Amino acid sequence: MAKALRLYQATVFKDLLQGMGRAPGETFTVMFPRQAGKNEISAFLVAALLAKHAKGGGTVVVCAPTLHPQAAISLNRTAHLMTAARRLLGKGAITRGRDGNVLCLGAASAVFLSGSPEAHVAGHTASLAIIADEAQELDEAWFNRQFRPMAASTGAPTVMLGTPWDGHTLLEKAVKLNLERDARPPTGEPVKRHYQVSWQDVAAARKVYGRYVEQERERLGAHHPLFLSQYELVTAEDTGRLFRGGQLTALAGAHPRLDTPMVGERYVGGLDFGGDGGDADATVLTIARAAGERCEVVAHVSWQGADFGVLEAGVMAEATRWRLERLCADSTGLGAPIAARVAAQLGDRVIERVVFTAQSKSELGYALLAAANTGRITLHSDDGSPELGRCLRQLRECRAGYRLNRQMWWEAPPGGHDDYVASLVLCLRAAEGLGPSRMARGRGRASE
């Protein structure tokens, strides 16, 4: 079966399968970079165990963060592999259980379950192995309470596969323990417990993969948390801040602040609506020049405690004056009705209304980090303006952290503000969503 795997996969598969047989009840960990074939290792393990125990029987429990699509994909991958290898296995036909999430080969079976805390998984027994796919996304307490006991009476080994995240996940804690044991194995116990393959190892076997990773590094930046965790297999550094020092420095541009638009240039905006009162967030409009793939912030406009009518009139005046070709506006909460009124005047071709959710804020935050890492977004040069000062201070103080599902959260510190940060991420979204120019333009200062 291992002949169908690439060399780096086959080596891990062979050693891991042997180790599982020699060390019952132990936990093994596997880290591969993204899209490098760790899920194929999982499928081959299941197939090998079912083939070996088809006559004597036994059960493999496979869990993934979700039943659909993740566990279902694992089941289908394994079924396809076993069907293709039927002649080699020589164990008869592969069948599916009545519930659709069980694969059977003779008297042996594999059940594929959701690792979500909302799933009902009690009652299963793992006599051959517990295999946890994308284990960095599994809730540690839930896994230990619901899945670990499935092997309590059988001594079945556990295999966790995935990539690192924030240093505190179920997988990363297991990896740390395994690395310590591998470094100082007990006398007479040569079993290796942690297996890891670098993206360079994969690229040596698949040149196209190496080119893809290099493109991702160019797109995200070498220090982006997603690139570090998914390809370098390095824990995303949780500093508690959205930006580290070097990333913030990279935002400093050499272009000047503008008071009026230049003829021949294209402008976009990001609009974050504030609240009522002098201590609430301000309403901030960030204006940027879209220059190819670059987003160059050239001005900020803010309103503090203004009523809806004043805000609507002010935003429309600035959008008209700067000839904004695209405007992304906060449409969360109290911002929704104002954004709708502005959209009615500017049209849906120009304005995009964005609702801040945990998912959308994560995507916007990651996009900002990627653009900062790669020099695709810069602020205008420091001219001493209070608006730029507030923007820099908020970027410096903005808190951030990571969740199990690879979402990033970011927010102002207690008593602080993030209106300029929110406006900036919306401005970047506007720039990245801007289509090609519809006409050739000259260059010079626009008349007002």
The 8 nearest C-alpha neighbors of each residue, nearest first, counted from 0:
[[1, 2, 3, 84, 43, 87, 4, 47],
 [0, 2, 9, 4, 3, 12, 13, 43],
 [3, 1, 4, 0, 9, 5, 6, 8],
 [4, 2, 1, 0, 5, 9, 6, 8],
 [5, 3, 9, 1, 2, 8, 6, 0],
 [4, 6, 8, 7, 9, 3, 204, 2],
 [5, 7, 9, 8, 10, 4, 204, 2],
 [6, 8, 10, 9, 5, 11, 201, 200],
 [9, 7, 5, 11, 6, 10, 4, 12],
 [8, 10, 12, 6, 1, 4, 11, 7],
 [9, 11, 13, 7, 8, 12, 6, 14],
 [10, 12, 8, 14, 9, 13, 15, 7],
 [13, 11, 9, 15, 10, 14, 16, 8],
 [12, 14, 16, 10, 15, 11, 9, 17],
 [15, 13, 17, 11, 16, 12, 18, 10],
 [14, 16, 18, 12, 17, 13, 11, 19],
 [17, 15, 19, 13, 18, 14, 12, 20],
 [16, 18, 14, 20, 15, 19, 13, 21],
 [17, 19, 15, 21, 20, 16, 190, 22],
 [20, 18, 16, 22, 17, 21, 156, 15],
 [21, 19, 17, 18, 22, 23, 16, 156],
 [20, 22, 18, 19, 23, 17, 190, 16],
 [21, 23, 19, 20, 25, 18, 24, 190],
 [24, 22, 156, 154, 25, 155, 19, 21],
 [23, 25, 154, 156, 155, 22, 26, 157],
 [26, 24, 156, 23, 22, 157, 27, 19],
 [25, 27, 157, 158, 156, 28, 24, 192],
 [28, 26, 158, 192, 193, 157, 159, 25],
 [27, 29, 159, 193, 158, 160, 174, 194],
 [30, 28, 160, 194, 195, 193, 159, 161],
 [31, 29, 195, 161, 162, 160, 194, 196],
 [30, 32, 196, 37, 195, 35, 33, 162],
 [33, 31, 230, 229, 35, 198, 232, 34],
 [32, 34, 229, 35, 230, 31, 162, 36],
 [35, 33, 36, 32, 37, 31, 38, 208],
 [36, 34, 33, 32, 37, 31, 201, 198],
 [37, 35, 39, 38, 34, 40, 8, 31],
 [36, 38, 40, 39, 31, 35, 41, 160],
 [39, 37, 41, 40, 36, 42, 132, 73],
 [38, 40, 42, 36, 41, 37, 43, 76],
 [41, 39, 37, 43, 38, 42, 12, 44],
 [40, 42, 38, 44, 39, 43, 45, 37],
 [43, 41, 77, 39, 45, 44, 40, 46],
 [44, 42, 46, 40, 45, 41, 47, 39],
 [45, 43, 41, 47, 42, 46, 48, 40],
 [46, 44, 42, 48, 43, 47, 49, 41],
 [45, 47, 43, 49, 44, 48, 50, 42],
 [48, 46, 50, 44, 45, 49, 43, 51],
 [47, 49, 51, 45, 50, 46, 52, 44],
 [50, 48, 52, 46, 107, 51, 53, 47],
 [49, 51, 47, 53, 48, 52, 46, 88],
 [50, 52, 48, 49, 53, 47, 54, 55],
 [51, 53, 55, 56, 49, 54, 50, 107],
 [54, 52, 105, 107, 106, 50, 49, 56],
 [53, 55, 52, 56, 106, 105, 107, 51],
 [54, 56, 52, 53, 106, 57, 107, 51],
 [57, 55, 107, 106, 52, 53, 54, 58],
 [56, 58, 107, 126, 127, 108, 52, 55],
 [59, 57, 108, 126, 125, 109, 127, 107],
 [58, 60, 109, 128, 127, 125, 129, 110],
 [59, 61, 129, 110, 125, 109, 111, 130],
 [62, 60, 130, 111, 129, 131, 110, 112],
 [61, 63, 112, 131, 113, 114, 111, 132],
 [62, 64, 132, 70, 114, 113, 65, 131],
 [63, 65, 114, 115, 137, 113, 136, 133],
 [66, 64, 113, 63, 67, 69, 115, 114],
 [65, 67, 113, 70, 69, 68, 112, 71],
 [68, 66, 69, 65, 71, 70, 72, 113],
 [67, 69, 71, 66, 72, 70, 65, 73],
 [70, 68, 72, 67, 71, 65, 66, 63],
 [71, 69, 66, 73, 63, 72, 111, 68],
 [72, 70, 74, 68, 73, 69, 67, 66],
 [71, 73, 75, 69, 70, 74, 68, 76],
 [74, 72, 70, 76, 71, 75, 77, 69],
 [75, 73, 71, 77, 72, 76, 78, 70],
 [74, 76, 78, 72, 77, 73, 79, 71],
 [77, 75, 73, 79, 74, 78, 72, 80],
 [76, 78, 42, 80, 74, 75, 79, 73],
 [79, 77, 75, 81, 80, 76, 82, 74],
 [80, 78, 82, 76, 77, 81, 75, 83],
 [81, 79, 77, 83, 78, 82, 84, 76],
 [82, 80, 84, 78, 83, 79, 85, 77],
 [81, 83, 85, 79, 84, 80, 78, 93],
 [82, 84, 80, 81, 85, 79, 86, 78],
 [85, 83, 81, 87, 82, 86, 88, 80],
 [86, 84, 88, 82, 87, 83, 81, 89],
 [87, 85, 89, 88, 84, 83, 90, 91],
 [86, 88, 84, 85, 89, 0, 90, 83],
 [89, 87, 85, 90, 86, 84, 50, 91],
 [88, 90, 86, 87, 91, 85, 50, 84],
 [91, 89, 88, 50, 92, 53, 105, 104],
 [92, 90, 89, 93, 104, 105, 85, 88],
 [91, 93, 94, 104, 90, 85, 82, 105],
 [92, 94, 104, 103, 82, 91, 102, 95],
 [95, 93, 103, 102, 92, 104, 96, 101],
 [96, 94, 102, 101, 103, 99, 97, 93],
 [95, 97, 101, 99, 98, 102, 100, 94],
 [96, 98, 99, 95, 101, 100, 94, 102],
 [99, 97, 96, 100, 101, 95, 110, 102],
 [98, 100, 96, 97, 101, 95, 102, 111],
 [99, 101, 111, 98, 110, 96, 102, 74],
 [102, 100, 110, 96, 95, 109, 99, 111],
 [103, 101, 95, 109, 108, 94, 96, 110],
 [102, 104, 108, 94, 107, 93, 95, 105],
 [105, 103, 93, 107, 53, 49, 106, 108],
 [104, 106, 53, 107, 54, 103, 90, 91],
 [105, 107, 56, 53, 54, 104, 55, 108],
 [108, 106, 56, 57, 53, 104, 49, 105],
 [109, 107, 103, 58, 102, 104, 59, 57],
 [108, 110, 59, 102, 58, 101, 60, 103],
 [109, 111, 101, 60, 100, 61, 59, 112],
 [110, 112, 61, 100, 62, 70, 60, 101],
 [113, 111, 62, 66, 61, 70, 114, 110],
 [112, 114, 66, 65, 63, 115, 62, 64],
 [115, 113, 64, 63, 62, 65, 137, 112],
 [114, 116, 117, 118, 113, 64, 65, 137],
 [117, 115, 118, 141, 114, 138, 119, 113],
 [118, 116, 115, 119, 114, 113, 120, 141],
 [119, 117, 115, 116, 120, 113, 114, 112],
 [120, 118, 121, 117, 116, 113, 115, 112],
 [119, 121, 118, 122, 123, 112, 145, 113],
 [122, 120, 123, 119, 145, 146, 149, 124],
 [121, 123, 120, 124, 149, 119, 145, 148],
 [124, 122, 121, 149, 125, 120, 60, 146],
 [125, 123, 149, 126, 150, 122, 58, 60],
 [126, 124, 150, 149, 58, 59, 60, 128],
 [125, 127, 153, 58, 155, 57, 128, 124],
 [126, 128, 59, 155, 58, 125, 57, 48],
 [129, 127, 155, 59, 156, 125, 157, 126],
 [128, 130, 157, 60, 61, 59, 125, 158],
 [129, 131, 61, 158, 157, 159, 60, 128],
 [130, 132, 159, 62, 134, 61, 63, 158],
 [131, 133, 63, 160, 134, 62, 159, 161],
 [134, 132, 161, 135, 160, 136, 63, 131],
 [133, 135, 137, 132, 136, 170, 131, 161],
 [134, 136, 170, 168, 133, 137, 169, 161],
 [135, 137, 403, 134, 404, 133, 64, 138],
 [138, 136, 134, 135, 64, 139, 114, 169],
 [137, 139, 141, 140, 142, 136, 169, 116],
 [138, 140, 169, 142, 141, 137, 143, 168],
 [139, 141, 143, 142, 138, 144, 145, 169],
 [142, 140, 144, 138, 139, 143, 145, 116],
 [143, 141, 146, 139, 145, 144, 140, 138],
 [142, 144, 147, 140, 141, 145, 146, 139],
 [143, 145, 141, 142, 140, 146, 147, 148],
 [144, 146, 142, 141, 143, 147, 148, 121],
 [147, 145, 142, 149, 148, 143, 144, 141],
 [146, 148, 143, 149, 150, 145, 144, 142],
 [149, 147, 151, 150, 146, 145, 144, 143],
 [148, 150, 124, 125, 146, 147, 151, 123],
 [151, 149, 153, 125, 155, 148, 154, 152],
 [150, 152, 148, 153, 149, 154, 147, 155],
 [151, 153, 150, 154, 149, 148, 126, 155],
 [154, 152, 150, 126, 155, 151, 125, 127],
 [153, 155, 24, 150, 23, 151, 152, 156],
 [154, 156, 128, 24, 127, 150, 126, 153],
 [157, 155, 24, 25, 128, 23, 26, 19],
 [156, 158, 26, 129, 128, 130, 27, 25],
 [157, 159, 27, 130, 28, 26, 131, 129],
 [160, 158, 131, 28, 134, 130, 29, 132],
 [161, 159, 29, 132, 133, 134, 28, 30],
 [162, 160, 133, 30, 134, 135, 132, 29],
 [161, 163, 30, 229, 232, 31, 135, 228],
 [164, 162, 228, 234, 232, 171, 233, 135],
 [163, 165, 234, 228, 235, 166, 162, 135],
 [166, 164, 235, 234, 167, 237, 236, 163],
 [165, 167, 234, 171, 164, 168, 163, 172],
 [166, 168, 165, 171, 172, 169, 164, 170],
 [169, 167, 171, 135, 170, 166, 172, 165],
 [168, 170, 139, 172, 171, 135, 173, 134],
 [171, 169, 135, 173, 168, 134, 172, 174],
 [172, 170, 174, 168, 173, 169, 166, 163],
 [171, 173, 175, 174, 169, 170, 168, 167],
 [172, 174, 170, 176, 171, 175, 177, 169],
 [175, 173, 171, 177, 172, 176, 28, 178],
 [174, 176, 172, 178, 173, 177, 171, 179],
 [177, 175, 179, 173, 174, 178, 180, 172],
 [176, 178, 174, 180, 179, 175, 192, 193],
 [179, 177, 181, 175, 180, 176, 174, 182],
 [178, 180, 182, 176, 177, 181, 175, 183],
 [181, 179, 177, 183, 184, 182, 178, 176],
 [180, 182, 178, 184, 183, 179, 177, 191],
 [181, 183, 179, 180, 178, 184, 177, 191],
 [184, 182, 180, 181, 179, 185, 178, 186],
 [185, 183, 180, 181, 182, 188, 186, 189],
 [186, 184, 188, 187, 183, 180, 189, 181],
 [187, 185, 188, 184, 189, 183, 190, 180],
 [186, 188, 189, 185, 184, 190, 183, 21],
 [189, 187, 185, 186, 190, 184, 191, 22],
 [190, 188, 187, 191, 184, 185, 186, 181],
 [191, 189, 18, 188, 192, 22, 21, 181],
 [192, 190, 181, 193, 189, 18, 194, 15],
 [191, 193, 27, 177, 28, 190, 181, 194],
 [194, 192, 28, 177, 27, 29, 191, 178],
 [195, 193, 29, 28, 30, 11, 192, 196],
 [194, 196, 30, 29, 31, 193, 197, 11],
 [195, 197, 31, 200, 30, 198, 194, 32],
 [198, 196, 200, 199, 32, 201, 31, 195],
 [197, 199, 201, 200, 32, 202, 230, 196],
 [198, 200, 202, 197, 201, 203, 209, 196],
 [201, 199, 197, 203, 198, 202, 196, 204],
 [200, 202, 198, 204, 199, 203, 205, 197],
 [203, 201, 209, 205, 199, 206, 204, 208],
 [204, 202, 200, 201, 205, 199, 206, 209],
 [203, 205, 202, 201, 206, 200, 5, 6],
 [206, 204, 202, 208, 207, 203, 201, 209],
 [205, 207, 202, 209, 208, 203, 204, 210],
 [206, 208, 210, 209, 205, 211, 202, 212],
 [209, 207, 211, 206, 202, 210, 205, 212],
 [208, 210, 202, 206, 212, 211, 207, 213],
 [209, 211, 213, 207, 208, 212, 214, 206],
 [210, 212, 208, 214, 209, 213, 207, 215],
 [213, 211, 215, 209, 214, 210, 216, 208],
 [212, 214, 216, 210, 215, 211, 209, 217],
 [213, 215, 217, 211, 212, 216, 218, 210],
 [216, 214, 218, 212, 217, 213, 219, 211],
 [217, 215, 213, 220, 221, 219, 214, 218],
 [216, 218, 214, 215, 220, 219, 213, 373],
 [217, 219, 215, 216, 220, 214, 369, 373],
 [220, 218, 369, 216, 217, 223, 215, 221],
 [219, 221, 372, 216, 223, 217, 373, 222],
 [220, 222, 216, 223, 226, 219, 227, 217],
 [223, 221, 220, 224, 227, 226, 372, 219],
 [222, 224, 226, 220, 225, 221, 219, 227],
 [225, 223, 235, 227, 226, 228, 222, 236],
 [224, 226, 228, 227, 223, 229, 235, 230],
 [227, 225, 223, 229, 230, 224, 228, 221],
 [226, 228, 231, 224, 233, 225, 230, 229],
 [227, 229, 232, 233, 225, 163, 234, 226],
 [228, 230, 33, 226, 32, 232, 225, 227],
 [231, 229, 32, 232, 226, 227, 228, 33],
 [230, 232, 227, 233, 228, 229, 226, 198],
 [233, 231, 228, 230, 229, 163, 227, 162],
 [232, 234, 228, 227, 231, 235, 163, 164],
 [233, 235, 164, 165, 228, 163, 166, 236],
 [236, 234, 224, 165, 164, 228, 237, 227],
 [237, 235, 238, 234, 165, 224, 166, 233],
 [236, 238, 239, 400, 235, 165, 401, 240],
 [239, 237, 240, 236, 243, 400, 399, 241],
 [238, 240, 399, 237, 398, 400, 241, 397],
 [241, 239, 398, 399, 238, 242, 397, 243],
 [240, 242, 399, 398, 397, 409, 243, 239],
 [243, 241, 240, 246, 247, 244, 395, 394],
 [242, 244, 246, 245, 247, 240, 241, 238],
 [245, 243, 247, 246, 248, 242, 395, 249],
 [246, 244, 248, 247, 243, 249, 242, 372],
 [245, 247, 249, 248, 243, 244, 242, 372],
 [246, 248, 244, 249, 250, 245, 242, 243],
 [247, 249, 245, 250, 246, 251, 244, 243],
 [248, 250, 246, 247, 251, 371, 245, 374],
 [251, 249, 377, 248, 247, 378, 371, 252],
 [252, 250, 378, 249, 377, 248, 380, 379],
 [251, 253, 377, 379, 378, 380, 254, 250],
 [252, 254, 380, 379, 255, 251, 378, 377],
 [253, 255, 379, 252, 380, 256, 297, 295],
 [256, 254, 379, 380, 257, 253, 297, 382],
 [255, 257, 297, 379, 298, 380, 258, 254],
 [258, 256, 297, 259, 298, 255, 260, 261],
 [257, 259, 256, 260, 298, 297, 261, 321],
 [258, 260, 257, 261, 321, 445, 444, 447],
 [261, 259, 321, 445, 444, 262, 257, 258],
 [262, 260, 444, 445, 443, 264, 263, 259],
 [263, 261, 445, 443, 442, 444, 264, 441],
 [262, 264, 440, 442, 441, 261, 265, 443],
 [265, 263, 262, 261, 266, 288, 442, 260],
 [264, 266, 289, 288, 263, 324, 267, 323],
 [267, 265, 288, 323, 287, 289, 324, 264],
 [268, 266, 325, 323, 287, 326, 324, 286],
 [269, 267, 286, 326, 426, 285, 287, 327],
 [426, 268, 270, 425, 422, 327, 285, 284],
 [271, 269, 284, 328, 422, 283, 329, 327],
 [272, 270, 422, 329, 283, 282, 421, 328],
 [271, 273, 282, 334, 329, 270, 283, 281],
 [274, 272, 282, 281, 280, 271, 279, 418],
 [273, 275, 279, 280, 276, 281, 304, 272],
 [274, 276, 304, 279, 277, 273, 305, 303],
 [277, 275, 304, 279, 278, 274, 303, 280],
 [276, 278, 279, 304, 303, 275, 280, 281],
 [279, 277, 276, 280, 275, 281, 274, 304],
 [280, 278, 274, 276, 277, 275, 281, 273],
 [281, 279, 273, 274, 418, 416, 282, 278],
 [282, 280, 273, 303, 302, 283, 418, 279],
 [281, 283, 272, 273, 302, 301, 271, 303],
 [284, 282, 301, 271, 270, 300, 281, 422],
 [283, 285, 270, 300, 269, 299, 301, 422],
 [286, 284, 299, 269, 268, 422, 423, 298],
 [287, 285, 268, 298, 296, 267, 297, 299],
 [288, 286, 296, 295, 297, 267, 266, 294],
 [287, 289, 266, 295, 265, 294, 290, 296],
 [290, 288, 294, 265, 266, 293, 430, 291],
 [291, 289, 293, 292, 288, 294, 295, 265],
 [290, 292, 293, 289, 294, 435, 430, 375],
 [291, 293, 290, 375, 294, 289, 431, 430],
 [294, 292, 375, 290, 291, 376, 289, 295],
 [293, 295, 376, 289, 288, 375, 287, 430],
 [296, 294, 288, 287, 377, 376, 378, 297],
 [297, 295, 287, 378, 379, 286, 298, 377],
 [296, 298, 256, 287, 257, 379, 286, 295],
 [299, 297, 286, 256, 296, 257, 285, 300],
 [300, 298, 285, 284, 286, 386, 301, 283],
 [299, 301, 284, 283, 285, 298, 302, 386],
 [302, 300, 283, 282, 284, 281, 299, 303],
 [301, 303, 282, 281, 305, 304, 283, 300],
 [302, 304, 281, 305, 282, 277, 301, 280],
 [303, 305, 275, 276, 277, 302, 306, 274],
 [306, 304, 303, 309, 302, 310, 307, 275],
 [307, 305, 309, 308, 310, 304, 275, 311],
 [308, 306, 310, 309, 311, 305, 337, 312],
 [307, 309, 311, 310, 306, 312, 305, 313],
 [308, 310, 312, 306, 307, 311, 313, 305],
 [311, 309, 313, 307, 308, 312, 314, 305],
 [312, 310, 308, 314, 313, 309, 307, 315],
 [311, 313, 315, 309, 310, 314, 316, 308],
 [314, 312, 310, 316, 315, 311, 309, 317],
 [313, 315, 317, 311, 316, 312, 310, 318],
 [314, 316, 318, 312, 313, 317, 319, 311],
 [315, 317, 313, 319, 314, 318, 320, 312],
 [318, 316, 320, 314, 319, 315, 321, 313],
 [319, 317, 315, 323, 321, 316, 320, 322],
 [318, 320, 322, 316, 317, 321, 315, 323],
 [321, 319, 317, 322, 318, 316, 447, 260],
 [320, 322, 323, 318, 319, 260, 317, 266],
 [323, 321, 319, 320, 318, 324, 266, 265],
 [324, 322, 267, 266, 318, 321, 325, 326],
 [325, 323, 349, 267, 266, 322, 326, 265],
 [324, 326, 349, 267, 323, 429, 350, 268],
 [325, 327, 350, 268, 267, 269, 429, 349],
 [328, 326, 351, 269, 429, 425, 350, 352],
 [329, 327, 270, 352, 353, 269, 330, 271],
 [328, 330, 271, 353, 331, 334, 352, 354],
 [331, 329, 335, 334, 354, 353, 352, 338],
 [330, 332, 354, 334, 335, 329, 355, 333],
 [331, 333, 334, 335, 330, 354, 336, 329],
 [334, 332, 335, 331, 336, 330, 337, 272],
 [333, 335, 330, 331, 332, 272, 337, 336],
 [334, 336, 330, 338, 331, 333, 337, 332],
 [337, 335, 339, 338, 334, 340, 333, 330],
 [338, 336, 340, 339, 334, 335, 341, 311],
 [337, 339, 341, 335, 336, 340, 330, 334],
 [338, 340, 342, 336, 337, 341, 335, 343],
 [341, 339, 343, 337, 342, 338, 336, 344],
 [340, 342, 338, 344, 343, 339, 345, 337],
 [343, 341, 339, 345, 346, 344, 340, 350],
 [342, 344, 340, 341, 346, 345, 339, 347],
 [343, 345, 341, 342, 346, 340, 315, 339],
 [346, 344, 342, 343, 341, 349, 350, 347],
 [347, 345, 342, 348, 343, 344, 349, 350],
 [346, 348, 350, 349, 342, 351, 345, 343],
 [349, 347, 346, 350, 325, 351, 345, 324],
 [350, 348, 325, 347, 324, 346, 326, 345],
 [349, 351, 326, 347, 327, 325, 342, 348],
 [352, 350, 327, 328, 326, 353, 347, 349],
 [351, 353, 328, 330, 327, 329, 350, 354],
 [354, 352, 329, 330, 328, 351, 355, 327],
 [355, 353, 331, 330, 329, 356, 352, 359],
 [354, 356, 359, 360, 331, 353, 357, 329],
 [357, 355, 359, 358, 360, 354, 361, 331],
 [356, 358, 360, 359, 361, 355, 408, 406],
 [359, 357, 361, 356, 360, 362, 406, 355],
 [358, 360, 362, 356, 361, 357, 355, 363],
 [361, 359, 363, 357, 362, 358, 355, 356],
 [360, 362, 407, 364, 358, 359, 406, 363],
 [363, 361, 359, 365, 364, 360, 366, 358],
 [362, 364, 360, 366, 361, 365, 424, 359],
 [365, 363, 361, 367, 366, 362, 360, 368],
 [364, 366, 368, 362, 367, 363, 361, 369],
 [365, 367, 363, 369, 364, 368, 362, 370],
 [366, 368, 364, 370, 365, 369, 424, 371],
 [369, 367, 371, 365, 370, 366, 372, 364],
 [370, 368, 219, 366, 372, 367, 371, 220],
 [369, 371, 375, 367, 373, 368, 376, 372],
 [370, 372, 368, 374, 369, 373, 376, 250],
 [373, 371, 220, 369, 370, 374, 368, 246],
 [372, 374, 370, 220, 371, 375, 369, 219],
 [375, 373, 371, 376, 372, 370, 249, 377],
 [374, 376, 293, 370, 373, 294, 371, 292],
 [377, 375, 294, 370, 374, 371, 295, 293],
 [378, 376, 250, 252, 295, 251, 296, 294],
 [377, 379, 296, 252, 251, 250, 295, 380],
 [378, 380, 252, 255, 254, 256, 297, 296],
 [381, 379, 253, 255, 252, 254, 382, 378],
 [382, 380, 383, 379, 387, 384, 255, 251],
 [381, 383, 384, 380, 256, 255, 387, 379],
 [382, 384, 381, 385, 388, 387, 386, 380],
 [383, 385, 386, 382, 387, 388, 381, 389],
 [384, 386, 388, 387, 389, 383, 390, 382],
 [387, 385, 389, 388, 384, 390, 299, 300],
 [388, 386, 390, 389, 385, 384, 391, 381],
 [387, 389, 385, 391, 386, 390, 392, 384],
 [390, 388, 392, 386, 387, 391, 393, 385],
 [389, 391, 387, 419, 393, 388, 392, 394],
 [392, 390, 394, 388, 393, 389, 395, 387],
 [391, 393, 395, 389, 394, 390, 388, 396],
 [392, 394, 396, 390, 395, 391, 397, 417],
 [395, 393, 391, 397, 392, 396, 420, 390],
 [394, 396, 392, 393, 397, 391, 242, 247],
 [397, 395, 393, 394, 392, 398, 412, 240],
 [398, 396, 411, 394, 393, 241, 240, 410],
 [397, 399, 240, 410, 409, 241, 239, 411],
 [400, 398, 409, 241, 240, 239, 408, 410],
 [399, 401, 408, 407, 239, 237, 409, 402],
 [400, 402, 407, 406, 408, 405, 165, 403],
 [401, 403, 406, 405, 404, 407, 400, 408],
 [404, 402, 136, 405, 401, 135, 406, 168],
 [403, 405, 406, 402, 136, 401, 135, 137],
 [406, 404, 403, 402, 401, 407, 164, 136],
 [407, 405, 402, 404, 361, 401, 408, 358],
 [406, 408, 401, 361, 400, 402, 405, 409],
 [409, 407, 399, 400, 361, 401, 406, 360],
 [408, 410, 399, 398, 400, 241, 407, 397],
 [411, 409, 398, 397, 412, 399, 417, 408],
 [410, 412, 397, 417, 416, 415, 398, 413],
 [411, 413, 415, 398, 414, 397, 410, 396],
 [414, 412, 415, 411, 416, 410, 398, 397],
 [413, 415, 412, 416, 411, 278, 279, 417],
 [416, 414, 412, 411, 413, 417, 393, 396],
 [415, 417, 411, 418, 280, 393, 414, 412],
 [416, 418, 411, 420, 419, 393, 421, 410],
 [417, 419, 421, 420, 280, 416, 422, 271],
 [420, 418, 422, 390, 421, 417, 423, 283],
 [419, 421, 423, 417, 422, 418, 394, 424],
 [422, 420, 418, 424, 423, 419, 271, 417],
 [421, 423, 269, 271, 419, 425, 270, 420],
 [424, 422, 426, 420, 425, 421, 419, 285],
 [425, 423, 427, 421, 426, 422, 363, 367],
 [426, 424, 269, 428, 422, 423, 427, 327],
 [269, 425, 427, 268, 423, 429, 428, 424],
 [426, 428, 430, 424, 429, 425, 431, 423],
 [429, 427, 425, 431, 426, 430, 432, 424],
 [428, 430, 426, 432, 427, 327, 431, 325],
 [431, 429, 427, 433, 432, 428, 289, 267],
 [430, 432, 428, 429, 433, 427, 292, 294],
 [433, 431, 429, 430, 428, 434, 325, 427],
 [434, 432, 430, 431, 429, 325, 435, 324],
 [433, 435, 432, 436, 431, 437, 430, 325],
 [436, 434, 437, 433, 438, 291, 432, 265],
 [435, 437, 438, 434, 439, 265, 433, 440],
 [438, 436, 435, 439, 434, 440, 324, 265],
 [439, 437, 436, 440, 435, 263, 441, 265],
 [440, 438, 441, 437, 436, 263, 442, 264],
 [439, 441, 263, 438, 442, 262, 264, 436],
 [440, 442, 263, 262, 443, 439, 264, 261],
 [443, 441, 263, 262, 440, 261, 444, 264],
 [442, 444, 262, 261, 445, 263, 441, 264],
 [445, 443, 261, 262, 260, 446, 442, 259],
 [446, 444, 262, 261, 260, 447, 443, 259],
 [445, 447, 444, 262, 260, 259, 261, 443],
 [446, 445, 320, 259, 260, 444, 321, 319]]
